[in-house]
Amino acid sequence: MHRIFTTSFSAVYPLYVAKAERKGRSKAEVDQLVMWLTGFDEDELQQHLSEQTTFEDFFADAELNPNASLITGVVCGIRVQEIEDPLMQKIRYLDKIVDELAKGKTLEKILRTP
């Protein structure tokens, strides 16, 4: 089991927000991305943050967006669409969309809106 699986989502979440804010994006945009990917609403997201849910439990509770499979590209030198472990792929999907936000992509493109 990879160490990230047992890391709490709330430990990594501030890093996602900081990365976005350094590039002129907002916490609200990060929240929108997380909620789009996981199907959580604002209250559910805040509950996971306050309970320090592990990534494993966080994604176990999530209902992944059907368009998540459209997320492609490279994170940490690995193509997200080729990751075999389902949990690791979900974590990398999240990493990828936060990266895209920080790089200035529009939310419509990040959210794979047809």
N, C-alpha and C positions, 0 to 999 in steps of 0.2 A: 504494500500500500504506500502510495506517495505521501510525503509529509503534508502537502497542501490540502489533502482531503480532510485532515483532522485540524487544520488551522481554522480559526473562527472567521467567518465572513466579515465580522465587525472589525477585525484586525487589519484587513486588507482594504476595506471600503474607504477609509480616509485617504489611502494612497491613490485610489482611483479618482477621488474628488480633487486631491491636490494636483494630480497630473493634469486634469481637465482645467482647473483654475489657473495653473501656470501658463496655459495656452489661451486664456481669455474665455473659457467656457464656464458653465455654472454647475453647482451641486444639483440644481433642479434638473439639468439636462442629464447628468449621470443617473439620477433617480429614475428619470423617464426611460433611459436605456435599460436599467436593471429591471424595471417593472415590465417593459415590453418583452424582454427575454424570458422572464420567469413567470409572468402572469400574475404576480403579486400586486396588490393595491398598496397605497401609501401606508396604511395601518399594518399590513402584513410585513412589509419591508422594515418598518420601524420595530416591530416585534422581534424579527430575526436579528436585527442589530442590537437591541437591548438584551436579548437572551444569549448573545454571543454564539449563535448557531454555527456549527462547523460547515464547511463547504459541502461535505457529504450530505448532511441533513438539510442544508439550505436548498440544494438542487433536488433532493428527494421529495421535498414539499412543493417544488415548483412544477408548473405545467408549462413546459417549454413552448415558446411561440413556434407555430408551424413553419414560419419563414426563417427560423434559425439555421436551417440547413443551407440557406443561401449565403451564409457568412463564410467567406473564403479568404485565403491569404495566409501570410506567414506571421507567426508569433514565436519569438525566441528561436528562430531558425527552423520551425516546424510548421508545415501546412496544416491549418486547423481542420480542413476537410479530410485529411488522411489520418487523424488521430484515432486509434482503435478503441481506447478505453472511453466509454460513454461519459463518465464523470469528468475525466480530464478534458474531453472535448467541450463539454459545457463550460468549464472554467475558462478554457482558451477562447471560446466564443465571447465570453464576457470581457476578457482581456482585449480581444480584437476590436470590439465595438467601442470600448473606452479609448483605445489607441486611435481609432478613426475619428472620434470626437475631438481628441487632442490635436489631431492633424488638420482640423478645420473642415471636415466633411459635414454636409448638411444633415440634419436629423432625418429628413425624408430618405436620403440615400442610405444612412446607417440602418434605419429601420426596415430597409428593403421594401419600401412602399411601392406597389405596382403602379 
